[in-house]
Amino acid sequence: MMKTVSIIVYISLITASISADKIPSAKEILQEYTEGQEKFKSFILKFDCEYAGTIKLPHIGREGSSKGGYIGEFRSDGKRHLFLRKVWGNARPDLAQTKDMVEKDPRYSCEMWNGENRYQYQRSKEEADRDKVYLVNAEDYKPEIDSLGKAEYVNKLWGVLEDTYTRIPYKRVDAELKNADTIFVLPQTEEINGSQCYVLNAATKDSKYKIWIDPQHGYNIARATVLRGEECPNFGKPEEISVSGYIRNVKFKKFGETWVPIEGYYGFNRKVIQNGFEKEDCHIRITHFELNPDHDTLGSFEPNFIRNGSPVQIIGLRGISYIWQDGKVLDSNGKIIVDCTKRTHERENNDAKK
């Protein structure tokens, strides 16, 4: 009997050794993850999410709980992006109070960078003269990030973990870990939703990470946790002590040859001074996904969402308000200040003809 047990233990040790030998290095796993994310350069997605949160910030006299969500759309080709969303919840009495109500609500906010101009648009439920347009031209706007980093909530499924407010827009986790002080992979995989996932542990100067990478679903993130701050004196704003965040229960769907994260849960707990905190848990769903669409034919990055008659503020020109009309920014005399219907190459060709 003792010999049988010894043989079983010996065979188990051999199996464990073989399994450990098959585990790629942390660098190799992270490289696979990065290459997988490069497939998401050009796409259109629609989403909805629901959240519940509590907040207690004694240093600014704010306390309470909130419940609500977003529905919206995100478009990107890796260089240009558009993020449109509608908000609902109990945070303010003027908001639509339920998801069903917000679908019928005409109000929304939209941000777009099309390589020519950056637009921020707030659509009211009144007439167009109550809308707001903020415009920054390419000469004055240098986008920090032009893809999923701009898609709040949705980007969590692609590995953009919660961070201090001072580092907005947040980076994707592989960009964070390029300069990690330590990074290693556990010698055994862990099963998540039927998949054997590689487990990465890493640390930077103020953050600790544990990330489960799913090789059966395109090396996407199946689960992740992060802890930032704690005793680190250089973390965030002066009032921020730490923030812990998670991504979990991620589901995937295959589009062509590409696995896409289409649903998951994300949350964070931010600790601040005077025993304050901010806590939120969110359920995110991708309701529509299209990979590599023909953006130019679809007009994905045209400012056709702006209503005629909307007042326009050009950032950098204080105290001057213009009017939006048929893709053009006009002054009070009807003079064209900015023609958003023309592209740079068109203007250059016209200038050359002159």
C-alpha positions in Angstrom: 0.0 0.0 0.0 2.9 2.4 0.9 4.5 1.7 -2.4 1.3 2.5 -4.3 1.0 5.8 -2.5 4.6 6.6 -3.2 4.1 5.9 -6.9 1.0 8.0 -7.1 2.8 10.9 -5.3 5.8 10.5 -7.7 3.6 10.5 -10.8 1.8 13.6 -9.4 5.1 15.4 -9.0 6.1 14.5 -12.5 2.8 15.8 -13.8 3.1 19.0 -11.9 6.6 19.5 -13.2 5.5 18.9 -16.8 2.6 21.3 -16.3 5.0 23.9 -14.9 7.3 23.5 -17.9 4.4 24.3 -20.2 3.6 27.6 -18.6 4.9 30.5 -20.7 6.9 33.3 -19.1 5.2 36.4 -17.8 6.7 38.4 -20.7 5.4 35.9 -23.3 1.9 35.9 -21.8 1.8 39.7 -21.7 3.0 39.9 -25.3 0.2 37.5 -26.4 -2.2 39.7 -24.5 -0.9 42.9 -26.2 -1.0 41.3 -29.7 -4.6 40.2 -29.0 -5.6 43.8 -28.0 -4.2 45.1 -31.3 -7.0 43.4 -33.1 -9.4 45.9 -31.5 -8.2 48.9 -33.4 -11.2 49.4 -35.6 -14.8 48.7 -34.4 -18.2 49.9 -33.5 -19.9 48.7 -30.3 -23.0 49.5 -28.3 -23.3 48.9 -24.6 -25.2 49.2 -21.5 -24.1 49.1 -17.8 -25.8 49.4 -14.4 -24.0 50.5 -11.3 -24.6 50.9 -7.5 -22.4 53.0 -5.4 -21.9 54.6 -2.0 -19.8 57.6 -1.1 -18.7 59.4 2.0 -16.3 62.3 1.6 -16.2 64.3 4.9 -13.5 66.7 3.6 -16.0 68.1 1.1 -19.3 67.4 2.9 -20.6 64.8 0.5 -22.3 61.5 1.5 -24.9 59.2 0.0 -25.7 56.3 -2.3 -26.5 56.1 -6.0 -27.9 53.7 -8.5 -28.1 54.1 -12.2 -26.3 53.4 -15.5 -25.4 54.2 -19.0 -26.4 53.2 -22.5 -24.3 54.2 -25.4 -22.1 53.7 -28.4 -18.3 53.7 -29.0 -16.6 53.9 -32.4 -12.9 53.8 -33.1 -10.4 53.2 -35.9 -7.3 53.3 -33.7 -6.8 57.0 -34.4 -10.3 58.6 -34.4 -13.0 57.9 -31.8 -16.6 58.8 -30.9 -18.1 58.1 -27.5 -21.9 58.7 -27.1 -23.8 58.0 -24.0 -27.1 58.5 -22.1 -27.1 58.6 -18.3 -29.9 57.4 -16.0 -30.1 57.1 -12.2 -31.0 58.7 -8.9 -27.9 60.9 -8.7 -29.8 64.0 -9.8 -33.6 64.6 -10.0 -33.4 65.9 -13.6 -32.0 62.6 -14.9 -34.1 59.8 -16.4 -34.7 57.5 -13.4 -34.7 54.1 -15.1 -33.1 52.4 -18.1 -36.4 52.3 -19.9 -36.9 56.0 -19.4 -33.5 56.9 -20.7 -34.0 55.1 -24.0 -36.8 57.6 -24.7 -34.9 60.6 -23.4 -33.5 62.8 -26.2 -30.6 64.0 -24.0 -27.1 62.6 -24.5 -23.5 63.6 -24.4 -21.0 62.9 -27.2 -17.2 63.3 -27.5 -15.5 62.9 -30.8 -12.0 63.3 -32.2 -11.8 62.9 -36.0 -8.3 64.0 -36.6 -9.4 67.5 -37.5 -11.3 68.7 -34.4 -12.3 67.5 -31.0 -16.0 67.9 -30.3 -17.8 67.8 -27.0 -21.6 68.0 -27.4 -24.4 68.0 -24.9 -27.8 67.5 -26.4 -30.6 69.0 -24.3 -34.3 68.0 -24.4 -35.2 71.6 -25.2 -34.6 73.5 -28.4 -31.2 73.5 -30.1 -30.3 76.8 -28.5 -30.1 75.0 -25.2 -27.5 72.5 -26.5 -23.8 73.0 -25.9 -20.9 72.5 -28.3 -17.2 72.8 -27.3 -14.7 72.7 -30.2 -10.9 72.4 -30.2 -9.0 72.3 -33.5 -6.2 69.9 -34.2 -3.5 72.6 -33.7 -4.5 73.0 -30.0 -5.5 69.5 -29.2 -3.1 66.7 -28.7 -5.0 63.5 -27.9 -3.5 61.4 -25.1 -5.2 58.3 -26.2 -7.5 57.7 -29.2 -9.1 54.3 -28.5 -10.7 52.4 -25.6 -9.1 54.6 -22.9 -11.8 57.2 -23.7 -14.7 54.7 -23.4 -15.6 54.9 -19.7 -16.9 51.7 -18.1 -16.6 49.7 -21.4 -12.8 49.9 -21.3 -12.7 47.9 -18.1 -13.4 44.7 -20.2 -10.3 45.5 -22.1 -8.0 45.8 -19.1 -8.2 49.5 -18.2 -8.1 49.2 -14.4 -9.3 51.8 -11.9 -6.6 54.3 -10.9 -6.1 57.6 -9.1 -7.9 60.6 -10.6 -4.6 62.3 -11.4 -3.8 59.7 -14.0 -6.9 60.1 -16.2 -7.2 58.9 -18.9 -6.2 55.5 -17.5 -3.8 53.2 -19.3 -4.4 49.6 -20.4 -2.8 47.2 -18.0 -0.1 46.0 -20.4 1.1 49.6 -20.8 1.2 49.9 -17.0 3.2 46.8 -16.6 5.9 47.7 -19.2 7.9 49.3 -16.3 6.9 46.9 -13.6 9.4 46.4 -10.8 8.4 42.7 -10.5 6.3 40.5 -12.7 6.0 36.7 -12.7 3.5 33.9 -13.6 2.3 31.3 -11.2 3.5 27.8 -11.9 0.0 26.4 -12.3 -3.0 27.6 -14.2 -6.4 28.4 -12.5 -9.8 27.5 -13.9 -12.2 30.3 -14.6 -15.6 29.5 -16.3 -14.2 26.3 -17.7 -10.9 27.9 -19.0 -7.4 27.2 -17.7 -6.0 30.7 -17.2 -2.5 31.9 -16.7 -2.1 34.0 -13.5 0.2 37.0 -13.6 1.4 38.8 -10.4 3.1 42.2 -10.7 4.1 45.2 -8.8 5.0 48.8 -9.7 6.1 51.6 -7.5 2.6 52.1 -6.1 0.4 49.3 -7.4 0.0 45.5 -7.0 -1.7 43.4 -9.7 -3.1 39.9 -10.1 -4.4 39.2 -13.6 -5.9 36.0 -15.0 -5.3 35.7 -18.8 -7.5 33.3 -20.8 -5.5 31.7 -23.7 -8.7 29.8 -24.8 -10.4 33.1 -25.5 -7.8 35.2 -27.3 -5.6 35.9 -24.3 -8.2 38.4 -23.0 -8.5 39.1 -19.3 -10.9 36.8 -17.5 -10.3 38.4 -14.1 -8.1 41.0 -12.5 -7.5 42.8 -9.2 -5.4 45.8 -8.5 -4.4 47.6 -5.3 -2.9 51.0 -5.5 -1.5 53.4 -2.9 -1.6 52.1 0.7 1.6 53.4 2.3 2.9 55.0 -0.9 3.4 58.7 -0.4 3.2 59.6 -4.1 -0.2 58.1 -4.8 -2.8 60.3 -6.4 -4.2 63.5 -5.0 -3.3 64.6 -1.4 -6.7 63.3 -0.1 -6.4 59.8 -1.8 -5.1 57.0 0.3 -5.7 54.0 -1.8 -7.9 52.4 -4.4 -8.6 48.7 -5.0 -10.4 47.5 -8.2 -11.5 44.3 -9.8 -12.8 42.8 -13.1 -14.5 39.5 -12.9 -17.0 37.1 -14.4 -16.0 38.1 -18.0 -17.8 36.4 -20.8 -16.5 36.1 -24.4 -18.0 35.8 -27.8 -16.2 35.0 -31.1 -16.6 37.4 -34.0 -14.9 35.8 -37.1 -11.6 34.7 -35.7 -11.5 37.2 -32.8 -12.7 36.6 -29.3 -14.3 39.7 -27.8 -15.2 40.3 -24.1 -18.9 41.1 -24.2 -19.9 41.1 -20.5 -18.4 41.4 -17.1 -18.4 43.0 -13.6 -16.1 45.8 -12.5 -15.8 47.7 -9.3 -13.6 49.8 -7.0 -13.2 51.0 -3.5 -11.4 54.3 -3.0 -10.2 55.3 0.4 -9.6 59.0 1.2 -8.8 61.1 4.2 -11.0 61.4 7.3 -12.2 57.8 6.9 -13.9 58.7 3.7 -14.5 56.4 0.8 -16.1 56.0 -2.6 -17.3 52.5 -3.6 -18.9 51.3 -6.8 -19.9 48.0 -8.5 -21.0 47.8 -12.1 -22.3 45.3 -14.6 -21.3 45.9 -18.2 -22.7 44.4 -21.4 -21.7 44.8 -25.0 -25.0 44.6 -26.9 -23.7 45.1 -30.4 -20.2 44.6 -31.8 -18.8 45.1 -35.4 -15.1 44.6 -36.1 -13.3 46.5 -38.9 -16.3 48.4 -40.3 -16.1 50.8 -43.2 -16.1 54.0 -41.1 -15.8 56.4 -44.0 -18.8 54.9 -45.8 -20.8 54.9 -42.5 -19.7 58.5 -41.7 -18.6 57.3 -38.2 -16.6 60.4 -37.5 -18.7 63.1 -39.0 -20.2 65.7 -36.7 -23.8 65.0 -38.0 -25.0 64.5 -34.4 -24.9 68.3 -33.7 -28.2 70.2 -34.2 -28.4 73.3 -36.3 -28.7 76.4 -34.0 -26.6 74.9 -31.2 -24.3 77.5 -29.6 -20.6 76.8 -30.1 -17.7 77.7 -27.8 -14.2 77.4 -29.4 -11.8 76.6 -26.6 -9.2 79.3 -26.3 -11.6 82.1 -27.3 -13.3 83.1 -24.1 -16.5 85.1 -24.1 -17.2 84.5 -27.8 -20.1 82.3 -28.7 -20.8 81.0 -32.2 -23.6 79.1 -33.9 -23.6 75.7 -35.6 -25.2 75.5 -39.0 -24.9 72.6 -41.5 -21.5 71.6 -40.3 -20.1 75.1 -40.1 -19.3 77.4 -37.1 -20.7 80.9 -37.8 -20.4 84.2 -36.1 -23.3 86.5 -35.4 -23.0 88.0 -38.9 -23.2 84.6 -40.6 -19.5 84.5 -41.4 -17.9 81.1 -41.5 -15.3 80.8 -38.7 -14.7 77.0 -39.0 -15.8 74.8 -41.8 -16.1 71.3 -40.3 -17.3 69.8 -43.6 -13.9 70.1 -45.2 -10.9 68.0 -44.5 -7.3 69.1 -44.2 -6.4 67.8 -47.7 -9.3 69.7 -49.2 -8.3 72.9 -47.6 -4.7 72.4 -48.8 -5.8 71.7 -52.3 -7.9 74.9 -52.3 -5.1 76.9 -51.0 -2.8 75.5 -53.7 -5.2 76.6 -56.4 -5.3 80.1 -55.1 
